[in-house]
């Protein structure tokens, strides 16, 4: 796995169940990984488009006493040379972050048994409920469409997608 500041931040977030607002903060932090250790909670909140108290709650959710403790931790983790200036623009940083996500996924898939078990559990479900709300509705519809091709109990619903 890469030893980039963004990768270190992603490791920090792993294992935490984050709210949508907290995921927004985390995403912003990964995109601005080199700058984050030097931002105030107000500056981070503005960049993420959330309130300052949300940033504080986010730090507490990660196990820190507050945002100053999180920032101190980040300053200790991110080496000064990484904070010196990334020559990548925001689009390149987004692509690099996705590449890092794919590397992490590839490592997680080294053992295929959890995915195979999930597939067996889904195939055995009668009926197979599929629910996607708000932004996830289109993914649920796509999943339902393809699941209906292989799953015997497909029953379309106008609001909730089932197969």
DSSP file (Angstrom, degrees, kcal/mol; ACC not computed):
  #  RESIDUE AA STRUCTURE BP1 BP2  ACC     N-H-->O    O-->H-N    N-H-->O    O-->H-N    TCO  KAPPA ALPHA  PHI   PSI    X-CA   Y-CA   Z-CA
    1    1 A X              0   0    0      0, 0.0    99,-0.0     0, 0.0     6,-0.0   0.000 360.0 360.0 360.0 147.3    0.0    0.0    0.0
    2    2 A X        -     0   0    0      1,-0.1     0, 0.0    98,-0.1     0, 0.0  -0.236 360.0-143.3 -64.4 153.7    1.1    3.5   -0.7
    3    3 A X        +     0   0    0      4,-0.1    -1,-0.1     5,-0.0     2,-0.0  -0.039  53.9 135.5-107.7  29.1    2.6    5.6    2.1
    4    4 A X  S  > S-     0   0    0      1,-0.1     4,-2.1    74,-0.1     5,-0.2  -0.313  70.4-111.1 -74.0 160.1    1.0    8.8    0.8
    5    5 A X  H  > S+     0   0    0      1,-0.2     4,-2.1     2,-0.2     5,-0.1   0.882 120.2  54.1 -57.4 -38.2   -0.7   11.3    3.2
    6    6 A X  H  > S+     0   0    0      1,-0.2     4,-2.3     2,-0.2    -1,-0.2   0.904 107.5  49.8 -63.2 -41.1   -4.0   10.4    1.7
    7    7 A X  H  > S+     0   0    0      1,-0.2     4,-2.0     2,-0.2    -1,-0.2   0.891 109.2  51.9 -65.2 -39.1   -3.4    6.7    2.3
    8    8 A X  H  X S+     0   0    0     -4,-2.1     4,-1.6     1,-0.2    -1,-0.2   0.893 109.7  49.9 -64.1 -38.8   -2.5    7.4    5.9
    9    9 A X  H  X S+     0   0    0     -4,-2.1     4,-1.6     2,-0.2    -2,-0.2   0.920 107.7  53.0 -65.0 -43.0   -5.7    9.3    6.3
   10   10 A X  H  X S+     0   0    0     -4,-2.3     4,-1.2     1,-0.2    -1,-0.2   0.880 106.8  52.7 -61.3 -37.5   -7.8    6.5    4.8
   11   11 A X  H  < S+     0   0    0     -4,-2.0     3,-0.3     1,-0.2    -1,-0.2   0.889 105.7  55.3 -62.8 -38.2   -6.2    4.1    7.3
   12   12 A X  H  < S+     0   0    0     -4,-1.6    -1,-0.2     1,-0.2    -2,-0.2   0.859 109.9  46.0 -61.8 -36.0   -7.3    6.5   10.1
   13   13 A X  H >< S+     0   0    0     -4,-1.6     3,-1.6    -5,-0.1    -1,-0.2   0.685  87.5 111.0 -82.8 -18.9  -10.9    6.3    8.9
   14   14 A X  T 3< S+     0   0    0     -4,-1.2     3,-0.1    -3,-0.3    -3,-0.0  -0.247  79.2  21.0 -60.2 140.9  -11.1    2.5    8.5
   15   15 A X  T 3  S+     0   0    0      1,-0.3     2,-0.5     0, 0.0    -1,-0.2   0.437  97.1 113.5  84.0  -1.1  -13.3    0.7   11.0
   16   16 A X    <   -     0   0    0     -3,-1.6     2,-0.9    46,-0.0    -1,-0.3  -0.883  64.0-137.2-106.3 134.6  -15.3    3.8   11.9
   17   17 A X        -     0   0    0     -2,-0.5     2,-0.3    44,-0.1    -3,-0.0  -0.804  32.1-165.5 -88.7 110.0  -19.0    4.0   11.0
   18   18 A X        -     0   0    0     -2,-0.9     2,-0.1    -5,-0.1    40,-0.0  -0.737  16.9-126.2-104.7 145.0  -19.3    7.6    9.7
   19   19 A X     >  -     0   0    0     -2,-0.3     4,-2.8     1,-0.1     5,-0.2  -0.323  39.1 -99.2 -73.9 166.4  -22.4    9.6    9.1
   20   20 A X  H  > S+     0   0    0      1,-0.2     4,-1.9     2,-0.2     5,-0.1   0.900 126.8  49.6 -56.0 -40.5  -22.9   11.2    5.7
   21   21 A X  H  > S+     0   0    0      2,-0.2     4,-1.9     1,-0.2    -1,-0.2   0.909 111.5  48.4 -64.8 -41.4  -21.6   14.5    7.0
   22   22 A X  H  > S+     0   0    0      1,-0.2     4,-2.7     2,-0.2    -2,-0.2   0.872 109.0  53.1 -67.6 -36.3  -18.6   12.8    8.5
   23   23 A X  H  X S+     0   0    0     -4,-2.8     4,-2.8     2,-0.2    -1,-0.2   0.874 106.9  53.7 -64.0 -35.4  -17.9   11.0    5.3
   24   24 A X  H  X S+     0   0    0     -4,-1.9     4,-2.2    -5,-0.2    -2,-0.2   0.913 110.2  46.2 -63.6 -43.0  -18.0   14.4    3.5
   25   25 A X  H  X S+     0   0    0     -4,-1.9     4,-2.5     2,-0.2    -2,-0.2   0.929 113.0  49.7 -64.4 -45.2  -15.4   15.7    6.0
   26   26 A X  H  X S+     0   0    0     -4,-2.7     4,-2.3     1,-0.2    -2,-0.2   0.915 110.4  50.2 -60.8 -43.7  -13.3   12.5    5.5
   27   27 A X  H  X S+     0   0    0     -4,-2.8     4,-2.3     1,-0.2    -1,-0.2   0.919 111.2  48.8 -61.1 -43.7  -13.5   12.8    1.7
   28   28 A X  H  X S+     0   0    0     -4,-2.2     4,-1.8     1,-0.2    -1,-0.2   0.901 110.4  51.6 -62.2 -41.0  -12.4   16.5    1.9
   29   29 A X  H  < S+     0   0    0     -4,-2.5     7,-0.3     2,-0.2    -1,-0.2   0.894 109.6  48.9 -65.3 -39.4   -9.5   15.6    4.2
   30   30 A X  H >< S+     0   0    0     -4,-2.3     3,-1.2     1,-0.2    -1,-0.2   0.914 111.2  50.1 -66.5 -41.7   -8.3   12.9    1.8
   31   31 A X  H 3< S+     0   0    0     -4,-2.3    -1,-0.2     1,-0.3    -2,-0.2   0.845 122.0  33.6 -64.1 -32.5   -8.5   15.3   -1.2
   32   32 A X  T >X S+     0   0    0     -4,-1.8     4,-2.1    -5,-0.2     3,-1.3  -0.163  78.7 142.7-113.3  37.0   -6.5   17.9    0.8
   33   33 A X  H <>  +     0   0    0     -3,-1.2     4,-0.6     1,-0.3    -1,-0.2   0.810  69.6  50.0 -52.6 -40.0   -4.3   15.5    2.7
   34   34 A X  H 34 S+     0   0    0      1,-0.2    -1,-0.3    -3,-0.2     3,-0.1   0.800 117.4  40.4 -72.6 -26.6   -1.1   17.6    2.6
   35   35 A X  H X4 S+     0   0    0     -3,-1.3     3,-2.3    -6,-0.1     4,-0.2   0.763  93.3  83.3 -90.2 -27.9   -2.9   20.7    3.8
   36   36 A X  H >< S+     0   0    0     -4,-2.1     3,-1.8     1,-0.3    -2,-0.1   0.813  81.3  60.6 -53.6 -41.9   -5.2   19.2    6.5
   37   37 A X  T 3< S+     0   0    0     -4,-0.6    -1,-0.3     1,-0.3    38,-0.2   0.690 110.4  44.4 -61.8 -12.7   -2.7   19.1    9.4
   38   38 A X  T <  S+     0   0    0     -3,-2.3     2,-0.3    36,-0.1    -1,-0.3   0.309  92.8  99.6-114.1   7.5   -2.4   22.8    9.1
   39   39 A X    <   -     0   0    0     -3,-1.8     2,-0.1    -4,-0.2    32,-0.0  -0.707  67.8-128.0 -94.7 145.4   -6.1   23.8    8.8
   40   40 A X     >  -     0   0    0     -2,-0.3     4,-2.5     1,-0.1     5,-0.2  -0.400  31.4-106.2 -78.4 167.5   -8.3   25.1   11.6
   41   41 A X  H  > S+     0   0    0      1,-0.2     4,-2.3     2,-0.2     5,-0.1   0.854 122.8  52.9 -64.2 -33.5  -11.6   23.4   12.2
   42   42 A X  H  > S+     0   0    0      2,-0.2     4,-2.2     1,-0.2    -1,-0.2   0.915 109.8  47.7 -67.2 -43.4  -13.4   26.4   10.7
   43   43 A X  H  > S+     0   0    0      2,-0.2     4,-2.3     1,-0.2    -2,-0.2   0.917 113.1  47.9 -64.6 -43.0  -11.3   26.2    7.6
   44   44 A X  H  X S+     0   0    0     -4,-2.5     4,-2.4     1,-0.2     5,-0.2   0.910 110.3  52.6 -63.1 -41.8  -11.9   22.5    7.2
   45   45 A X  H  X>S+     0   0    0     -4,-2.3     5,-2.4     1,-0.2     4,-1.4   0.911 109.8  48.5 -60.3 -43.0  -15.6   23.0    7.8
   46   46 A X  H  <5S+     0   0    0     -4,-2.2    -1,-0.2     2,-0.2    -2,-0.2   0.916 112.0  48.6 -64.3 -42.8  -15.7   25.6    5.0
   47   47 A X  H  <5S+     0   0    0     -4,-2.3    -2,-0.2     1,-0.2    -1,-0.2   0.882 116.8  42.2 -64.3 -38.0  -13.8   23.3    2.6
   48   48 A X  H  <5S-     0   0    0     -4,-2.4    -1,-0.2    -5,-0.2    -2,-0.2   0.631 109.5-122.2 -84.4 -14.1  -16.1   20.4    3.4
   49   49 A X  T  <5S+     0   0    0     -4,-1.4     2,-0.2     1,-0.3    -3,-0.2   0.858  73.6 110.8  75.4  35.4  -19.3   22.5    3.3
   50   50 A X  S   <S-     0   0    0     -5,-2.4    -1,-0.3    -6,-0.2     2,-0.1  -0.745  72.7 -84.5-129.7 177.4  -20.3   21.5    6.9
   51   51 A X     >  -     0   0    0     -2,-0.2     4,-1.2     1,-0.1     3,-0.3  -0.476  34.2-117.3 -83.5 158.5  -20.5   23.3   10.2
   52   52 A X  H >> S+     0   0    0      1,-0.2     4,-1.7     2,-0.2     3,-0.5   0.903 115.3  56.1 -62.3 -42.4  -17.5   23.7   12.6
   53   53 A X  H 3> S+     0   0    0      1,-0.2     4,-2.7     2,-0.2    -1,-0.2   0.833 101.6  59.0 -60.2 -28.9  -19.2   21.6   15.3
   54   54 A X  H 3> S+     0   0    0     -3,-0.3     4,-2.1     2,-0.2    -1,-0.2   0.878 103.5  51.2 -64.7 -36.3  -19.6   18.8   12.8
   55   55 A X  H <X S+     0   0    0     -4,-1.2     4,-2.1    -3,-0.5    -2,-0.2   0.907 110.8  48.2 -66.1 -41.4  -15.8   18.8   12.4
   56   56 A X  H  X S+     0   0    0     -4,-1.7     4,-2.1     2,-0.2    -2,-0.2   0.928 111.8  48.9 -64.1 -45.3  -15.4   18.6   16.1
   57   57 A X  H  X S+     0   0    0     -4,-2.7     4,-2.4     1,-0.2    -1,-0.2   0.870 108.9  54.8 -61.8 -35.9  -17.9   15.7   16.3
   58   58 A X  H  X S+     0   0    0     -4,-2.1     4,-1.4     2,-0.2    -1,-0.2   0.927 107.3  48.8 -61.9 -46.2  -16.0   14.0   13.5
   59   59 A X  H  <>S+     0   0    0     -4,-2.1     5,-2.2     1,-0.2     3,-0.2   0.903 112.3  48.6 -61.3 -41.1  -12.7   14.2   15.5
   60   60 A X  H ><5S+     0   0    0     -4,-2.1     3,-1.7     1,-0.2    -1,-0.2   0.890 106.5  56.7 -66.1 -39.2  -14.5   12.7   18.6
   61   61 A X  H 3<5S+     0   0    0     -4,-2.4    -1,-0.2     1,-0.3    -2,-0.2   0.796 103.8  54.7 -62.6 -27.6  -16.0    9.9   16.4
   62   62 A X  T 3<5S-     0   0    0     -4,-1.4    -1,-0.3    -3,-0.2    -2,-0.2   0.497 128.6 -99.0 -83.7  -3.2  -12.5    9.0   15.4
   63   63 A X  T < 5S+     0   0    0     -3,-1.7     2,-0.2     1,-0.3    -3,-0.2   0.565  81.5 127.1 100.5  10.0  -11.5    8.7   19.1
   64   64 A X      < -     0   0    0     -5,-2.2    -1,-0.3    -6,-0.2     3,-0.1  -0.607  68.1-120.3 -96.5 161.0   -9.8   12.0   19.6
   65   65 A X  S    S-     0   0    0     -2,-0.2     2,-0.3     1,-0.2    -5,-0.1   0.734  84.3 -45.1 -70.4 -22.1  -10.6   14.5   22.4
   66   66 A X  S  > S-     0   0    0     -7,-0.2     4,-1.7     1,-0.1     3,-0.3  -0.962  76.8 -62.5 173.6-175.5  -11.4   17.1   19.8
   67   67 A X  H  > S+     0   0    0     -2,-0.3     4,-3.0     1,-0.2     5,-0.2   0.883 124.9  58.5 -63.7 -39.1  -10.2   18.6   16.6
   68   68 A X  H  > S+     0   0    0      1,-0.2     4,-2.3     2,-0.2    -1,-0.2   0.899 107.4  48.5 -58.1 -37.5   -6.9   20.0   18.1
   69   69 A X  H  > S+     0   0    0     -3,-0.3     4,-2.2     2,-0.2    -1,-0.2   0.895 112.3  48.5 -67.8 -39.1   -6.0   16.5   19.1
   70   70 A X  H  X S+     0   0    0     -4,-1.7     4,-2.6     2,-0.2    -2,-0.2   0.934 111.8  49.3 -63.9 -45.6   -6.8   15.1   15.6
   71   71 A X  H  X S+     0   0    0     -4,-3.0     4,-2.3     1,-0.2    -2,-0.2   0.900 110.2  50.8 -62.1 -41.1   -4.8   17.9   14.0
   72   72 A X  H  X S+     0   0    0     -4,-2.3     4,-1.8    -5,-0.2    -1,-0.2   0.922 110.5  49.8 -61.7 -43.3   -1.8   17.2   16.3
   73   73 A X  H  X S+     0   0    0     -4,-2.2     4,-1.9     1,-0.2    -2,-0.2   0.923 110.6  49.9 -60.0 -44.4   -2.0   13.5   15.4
   74   74 A X  H  X S+     0   0    0     -4,-2.6     4,-2.9     1,-0.2    -1,-0.2   0.877 107.8  53.2 -64.3 -37.2   -2.1   14.4   11.7
   75   75 A X  H  < S+     0   0    0     -4,-2.3    -1,-0.2     1,-0.2    -2,-0.2   0.858 110.8  47.4 -65.3 -33.9    0.9   16.7   12.0
   76   76 A X  H  < S+     0   0    0     -4,-1.8    -1,-0.2    -5,-0.2    -2,-0.2   0.833 117.2  42.9 -73.1 -32.4    2.8   13.8   13.7
   77   77 A X  H  < S+     0   0    0     -4,-1.9     2,-0.6    -5,-0.2    -2,-0.2   0.862 102.4  68.9 -84.7 -38.7    1.7   11.3   10.9
   78   78 A X  S  < S-     0   0    0     -4,-2.9    -1,-0.1    -5,-0.2     5,-0.1  -0.733  84.6-132.5 -86.8 117.1    2.2   13.5    7.8
   79   79 A X    >>  -     0   0    0     -2,-0.6     4,-1.3     1,-0.1     3,-1.1  -0.351  18.7-116.0 -67.9 149.5    5.9   14.1    7.2
   80   80 A X  H 3> S+     0   0    0      1,-0.3     4,-0.6     2,-0.2     3,-0.1   0.832 113.8  58.4 -55.5 -35.4    7.0   17.8    6.5
   81   81 A X  H 34 S+     0   0    0      1,-0.2     3,-0.4     2,-0.2    -1,-0.3   0.832 104.2  51.8 -67.1 -28.8    8.2   16.9    3.0
   82   82 A X  H X4 S+     0   0    0     -3,-1.1     3,-0.6     1,-0.2    -1,-0.2   0.823 108.7  51.1 -73.6 -29.5    4.7   15.6    2.1
   83   83 A X  H 3< S+     0   0    0     -4,-1.3    -1,-0.2     1,-0.2    -2,-0.2   0.578  87.3  89.5 -81.6  -8.3    3.1   18.8    3.3
   84   84 A X  T 3< S-     0   0    0     -4,-0.6    -1,-0.2    -3,-0.4    -2,-0.1   0.727 107.5 -55.7 -66.0 -24.0    5.5   20.9    1.3
   85   85 A X    <   -     0   0    0     -3,-0.6     2,-0.5    -4,-0.3    -1,-0.2  -0.082  41.5-136.8 144.4 113.1    3.3   21.1   -1.8
   86   86 A X        -     0   0    0     -3,-0.1     7,-0.1     1,-0.1    -4,-0.0  -0.769   9.7-152.0 -89.4 129.4    1.8   18.5   -4.1
   87   87 A X        +     0   0    0     -2,-0.5     2,-0.3     2,-0.0    -1,-0.1   0.507  66.4 102.7 -81.3  -2.8    2.1   19.3   -7.7
   88   88 A X        -     0   0    0      1,-0.1    -2,-0.1     4,-0.1     2,-0.1  -0.597  69.2-132.5 -82.0 139.6   -1.1   17.5   -8.6
   89   89 A X     >  -     0   0    0     -2,-0.3     4,-2.5     1,-0.1     5,-0.2  -0.275  36.4 -91.3 -79.6 177.4   -4.2   19.4   -9.3
   90   90 A X  H  > S+     0   0    0      1,-0.2     4,-1.9     2,-0.2     5,-0.1   0.813 126.1  51.5 -64.6 -30.8   -7.5   18.5   -7.6
   91   91 A X  H  > S+     0   0    0      2,-0.2     4,-2.1     1,-0.2    -1,-0.2   0.913 111.4  46.7 -71.4 -42.0   -8.6   16.2  -10.5
   92   92 A X  H  > S+     0   0    0      2,-0.2     4,-2.8     1,-0.2    -2,-0.2   0.891 111.0  52.8 -65.1 -38.7   -5.3   14.3  -10.4
   93   93 A X  H  X S+     0   0    0     -4,-2.5     4,-2.4     2,-0.2    -1,-0.2   0.899 108.0  51.2 -62.7 -39.9   -5.6   14.0   -6.6
   94   94 A X  H  X S+     0   0    0     -4,-1.9     4,-2.0     2,-0.2    -2,-0.2   0.912 111.5  47.1 -63.5 -42.2   -9.1   12.6   -7.0
   95   95 A X  H  X S+     0   0    0     -4,-2.1     4,-2.5     2,-0.2    -2,-0.2   0.921 111.9  50.3 -64.6 -44.1   -7.8   10.0   -9.5
   96   96 A X  H  X S+     0   0    0     -4,-2.8     4,-2.3     1,-0.2    -2,-0.2   0.893 109.3  51.8 -61.1 -39.5   -4.8    9.1   -7.3
   97   97 A X  H  X S+     0   0    0     -4,-2.4     4,-2.2     2,-0.2    -1,-0.2   0.901 110.4  48.3 -63.9 -40.4   -7.2    8.7   -4.3
   98   98 A X  H  X S+     0   0    0     -4,-2.0     4,-2.4     2,-0.2    -2,-0.2   0.880 109.0  53.0 -67.8 -37.3   -9.4    6.3   -6.4
   99   99 A X  H  X S+     0   0    0     -4,-2.5     4,-2.2     2,-0.2    -2,-0.2   0.918 109.6  49.3 -61.3 -42.3   -6.3    4.4   -7.5
  100  100 A X  H  X S+     0   0    0     -4,-2.3     4,-2.4     2,-0.2    -2,-0.2   0.896 109.1  52.3 -63.6 -40.1   -5.4    4.0   -3.8
  101  101 A X  H  X S+     0   0    0     -4,-2.2     4,-2.4     1,-0.2    -2,-0.2   0.910 109.7  49.3 -60.9 -42.1   -8.9    2.8   -3.0
  102  102 A X  H  X S+     0   0    0     -4,-2.4     4,-2.7     2,-0.2    -2,-0.2   0.872 109.2  51.8 -66.8 -37.1   -8.6    0.2   -5.8
  103  103 A X  H  X S+     0   0    0     -4,-2.2     4,-2.2     2,-0.2    -1,-0.2   0.925 110.6  48.5 -62.8 -43.0   -5.3   -1.0   -4.4
  104  104 A X  H  X S+     0   0    0     -4,-2.4     4,-2.3     1,-0.2    -2,-0.2   0.913 111.6  49.7 -63.1 -42.0   -6.9   -1.3   -1.0
  105  105 A X  H  X S+     0   0    0     -4,-2.4     4,-1.9     2,-0.2    -2,-0.2   0.911 108.3  53.2 -62.0 -43.3   -9.8   -3.3   -2.5
  106  106 A X  H  < S+     0   0    0     -4,-2.7    -1,-0.2     1,-0.2    -2,-0.2   0.900 109.9  48.1 -59.9 -41.1   -7.4   -5.5   -4.4
  107  107 A X  H >< S+     0   0    0     -4,-2.2     3,-1.4     1,-0.2     4,-0.3   0.909 110.7  51.0 -64.9 -41.5   -5.6   -6.3   -1.1
  108  108 A X  H >< S+     0   0    0     -4,-2.3     3,-0.7     1,-0.3    -1,-0.2   0.806 107.2  55.0 -66.3 -28.4   -8.9   -7.0    0.6
  109  109 A X  T 3< S+     0   0    0     -4,-1.9    -1,-0.3     1,-0.2    -2,-0.2   0.353  74.7 100.1 -88.4   6.8   -9.9   -9.4   -2.2
  110  110 A X  T <  S+     0   0    0     -3,-1.4     2,-0.7     1,-0.2    -1,-0.2   0.858  85.8  49.6 -58.3 -33.3   -6.8  -11.5   -1.8
  111  111 A X  S X  S-     0   0    0     -3,-0.7     3,-0.6    -4,-0.3     4,-0.4  -0.912  74.1-172.2-105.5 105.5   -9.1  -13.9    0.2
  112  112 A X  T 3>  +     0   0    0     -2,-0.7     4,-2.4     1,-0.2     3,-0.3   0.574  62.4  93.3 -76.3  -7.2  -12.1  -14.4   -2.0
  113  113 A X  H 3> S+     0   0    0      1,-0.2     4,-2.6     2,-0.2    -1,-0.2   0.875  80.8  52.4 -58.8 -42.4  -14.1  -16.4    0.6
  114  114 A X  H <> S+     0   0    0     -3,-0.6     4,-2.2     1,-0.2    -1,-0.2   0.901 112.7  45.8 -61.5 -37.6  -16.0  -13.4    2.1
  115  115 A X  H  > S+     0   0    0     -4,-0.4     4,-2.3    -3,-0.3    -1,-0.2   0.910 113.2  49.5 -69.6 -41.2  -17.2  -12.3   -1.4
  116  116 A X  H  X S+     0   0    0     -4,-2.4     4,-2.1     2,-0.2    -2,-0.2   0.897 111.1  49.9 -64.0 -39.7  -18.2  -15.9   -2.2
  117  117 A X  H  X S+     0   0    0     -4,-2.6     4,-2.4    -5,-0.2    -2,-0.2   0.915 109.6  51.0 -64.6 -43.1  -20.0  -16.3    1.1
  118  118 A X  H  X S+     0   0    0     -4,-2.2     4,-2.5     1,-0.2    -2,-0.2   0.911 109.6  51.2 -60.6 -41.9  -21.9  -13.0    0.5
  119  119 A X  H  X S+     0   0    0     -4,-2.3     4,-2.4     1,-0.2    -1,-0.2   0.905 110.0  48.8 -61.5 -42.4  -22.9  -14.3   -3.0
  120  120 A X  H  X S+     0   0    0     -4,-2.1     4,-1.7     2,-0.2    -2,-0.2   0.906 111.5  49.7 -65.1 -40.6  -24.2  -17.6   -1.5
  121  121 A X  H  X S+     0   0    0     -4,-2.4     4,-0.8     2,-0.2    -2,-0.2   0.910 112.6  46.8 -64.9 -42.0  -26.2  -15.7    1.1
  122  122 A X  H >< S+     0   0    0     -4,-2.5     3,-0.7     1,-0.2    -2,-0.2   0.910 111.7  50.9 -65.7 -41.6  -27.8  -13.4   -1.5
  123  123 A X  H 3< S+     0   0    0     -4,-2.4    -1,-0.2     1,-0.2    -2,-0.2   0.830 109.9  50.8 -65.6 -31.0  -28.6  -16.3   -3.8
  124  124 A X  H 3< S+     0   0    0     -4,-1.7     2,-0.2    -5,-0.2    -1,-0.2   0.624  85.2 107.5 -82.4 -13.0  -30.3  -18.1   -0.9
  125  125 A X    <<  -     0   0    0     -4,-0.8     2,-0.4    -3,-0.7     3,-0.2  -0.491  65.0-139.1 -71.6 129.8  -32.5  -15.2    0.1
  126  126 A X  S    S+     0   0    0      1,-0.3     2,-0.1    -2,-0.2    -3,-0.0  -0.948  91.1  11.0-130.1 110.4  -36.2  -15.6   -0.9
  127  127 A X  S    S-     0   0    0     -2,-0.4     2,-0.9    26,-0.2    -1,-0.3   0.734  90.4-136.9 -76.4 173.3  -37.2  -13.0   -1.9
  128  128 A X        -     0   0    0     25,-0.6    35,-2.6    -3,-0.2     2,-0.3  -0.830  19.8-151.1 -95.7 103.3  -34.1  -10.9   -2.4
  129  129 A X  E     -A  162   0A   0     -2,-0.9     2,-0.4    33,-0.2    33,-0.2  -0.571  13.2-173.2 -78.3 137.4  -34.9   -7.4   -1.0
  130  130 A X  E     +A  161   0A   0     31,-1.4    31,-0.5    -2,-0.3     2,-0.5  -0.990   4.6 179.0-129.8 122.2  -33.0   -4.5   -2.6
  131  131 A X        +     0   0    0     -2,-0.4     2,-0.4    29,-0.1    29,-0.1  -0.987   7.3 171.5-129.0 128.0  -33.3   -1.1   -1.2
  132  132 A X        -     0   0    0     -2,-0.5     2,-0.3     5,-0.1     5,-0.1  -0.966  12.4-165.7-135.6 119.3  -31.6    2.1   -2.4
  133  133 A X    >   -     0   0    0     -2,-0.4     3,-2.3     3,-0.1     4,-0.1  -0.797  53.4 -30.8-107.3 147.7  -32.6    5.4   -1.0
  134  134 A X  G >  S+     0   0    0     -2,-0.3     3,-1.6     1,-0.3     4,-0.3  -0.241 136.0   8.0  52.8-119.2  -31.7    8.9   -2.4
  135  135 A X  G 3  S+     0   0    0      1,-0.3     3,-0.4     2,-0.1     4,-0.4   0.732 130.9  57.3 -67.1 -21.4  -28.4    8.8   -4.2
  136  136 A X  G <> S+     0   0    0     -3,-2.3     4,-2.3     1,-0.2    -1,-0.3   0.491  80.0  91.8 -87.1  -2.9  -28.2    5.0   -3.9
  137  137 A X  H <> S+     0   0    0     -3,-1.6     4,-2.4     1,-0.2    -1,-0.2   0.891  85.3  49.3 -61.1 -41.0  -31.5    4.4   -5.7
  138  138 A X  H  > S+     0   0    0     -3,-0.4     4,-2.3    -4,-0.3    -1,-0.2   0.882 110.8  49.7 -69.0 -36.0  -29.9    4.1   -9.1
  139  139 A X  H  > S+     0   0    0     -4,-0.4     4,-2.6     2,-0.2    -1,-0.2   0.907 111.6  49.7 -66.0 -39.6  -27.3    1.6   -7.8
  140  140 A X  H  X S+     0   0    0     -4,-2.3     4,-2.9     2,-0.2    -2,-0.2   0.905 110.1  50.5 -64.5 -40.9  -30.1   -0.4   -6.3
  141  141 A X  H  X S+     0   0    0     -4,-2.4     4,-2.5     2,-0.2    -2,-0.2   0.930 112.0  47.2 -62.6 -44.7  -32.1   -0.4   -9.5
  142  142 A X  H  X S+     0   0    0     -4,-2.3     4,-2.1     2,-0.2     5,-0.2   0.914 113.2  48.2 -62.7 -43.2  -29.0   -1.6  -11.5
  143  143 A X  H  X S+     0   0    0     -4,-2.6     4,-3.0     1,-0.2     5,-0.2   0.932 112.3  49.4 -61.8 -45.3  -28.4   -4.3   -8.9
  144  144 A X  H  X S+     0   0    0     -4,-2.9     4,-2.2     1,-0.2    -2,-0.2   0.890 108.0  54.9 -61.4 -40.4  -32.0   -5.4   -9.0
  145  145 A X  H  X S+     0   0    0     -4,-2.5     4,-0.5     1,-0.2    -1,-0.2   0.943 115.8  36.3 -58.8 -49.8  -32.0   -5.5  -12.8
  146  146 A X  H >X S+     0   0    0     -4,-2.1     3,-0.8     1,-0.2     4,-0.6   0.861 114.6  55.1 -75.8 -34.6  -29.0   -7.8  -13.0
  147  147 A X  H >X S+     0   0    0     -4,-3.0     4,-2.6     1,-0.2     3,-1.2   0.870 100.9  61.2 -63.9 -35.0  -30.0   -9.9   -9.9
  148  148 A X  H 3< S+     0   0    0     -4,-2.2    -1,-0.2     1,-0.3    -2,-0.2   0.756  95.8  61.7 -63.8 -23.4  -33.4  -10.5  -11.5
  149  149 A X  H << S+     0   0    0     -3,-0.8    -1,-0.3    -4,-0.5    -2,-0.2   0.759 121.2  20.9 -73.4 -24.1  -31.6  -12.3  -14.4
  150  150 A X  H << S+     0   0    0     -3,-1.2     2,-0.5    -4,-0.6    -2,-0.2   0.541 108.0  82.3-120.5 -11.9  -30.2  -14.9  -12.1
  151  151 A X     <  -     0   0    0     -4,-2.6     3,-0.3    -5,-0.1   -27,-0.1  -0.843  66.2-146.5-102.2 131.1  -32.5  -14.8   -9.0
  152  152 A X  S    S+     0   0    0     -2,-0.5     2,-0.7     1,-0.2    -1,-0.1   0.684  85.6  62.1 -72.6 -18.4  -35.8  -16.8   -9.2
  153  153 A X        +     0   0    0     10,-0.2   -25,-0.6     2,-0.0     2,-0.6  -0.538  63.5 158.2-112.1  69.2  -38.0  -14.5   -7.1
  154  154 A X        +     0   0    0     -2,-0.7     2,-0.3    -3,-0.3     9,-0.2  -0.798   5.6 165.1 -92.6 125.0  -38.0  -11.2   -8.9
  155  155 A X        -     0   0    0     -2,-0.6     7,-0.3     7,-0.3    -2,-0.0  -0.833  28.0-141.8-139.7  98.3  -41.0   -9.0   -8.1
  156  156 A X        -     0   0    0     -2,-0.3     2,-0.4     5,-0.1     5,-0.1  -0.314  14.7-162.5 -64.8 143.1  -40.6   -5.4   -9.2
  157  157 A X        -     0   0    0      3,-0.3     5,-0.1     5,-0.1    -1,-0.0  -0.959  21.1-133.3-123.3 142.5  -41.9   -2.7   -6.8
  158  158 A X  S    S+     0   0    0     -2,-0.4    -1,-0.1     1,-0.1     3,-0.1   0.877 102.1  15.5 -66.3 -36.6  -42.6    0.9   -7.8
  159  159 A X  S    S+     0   0    0      1,-0.2     2,-0.4    -3,-0.1    -1,-0.1   0.855 128.0  44.4-104.1 -50.5  -40.9    2.5   -4.9
  160  160 A X  S    S-     0   0    0    -29,-0.1     2,-0.6    -4,-0.0    -3,-0.3  -0.815  82.3-131.4 -96.7 137.2  -38.7   -0.2   -3.3
  161  161 A X  E     +A  130   0A   0    -31,-0.5   -31,-1.4    -2,-0.4     2,-0.3  -0.780  33.8 169.5 -91.7 123.3  -36.7   -2.3   -5.6
  162  162 A X  E      A  129   0A   0     -2,-0.6    -7,-0.3    -7,-0.3   -33,-0.2  -0.951 360.0 360.0-128.8 150.7  -37.0   -6.1   -5.0
  163  163 A X              0   0    0    -35,-2.6   -10,-0.2    -2,-0.3   -34,-0.2   0.320 360.0 360.0-144.0 360.0  -35.9   -9.1   -6.9
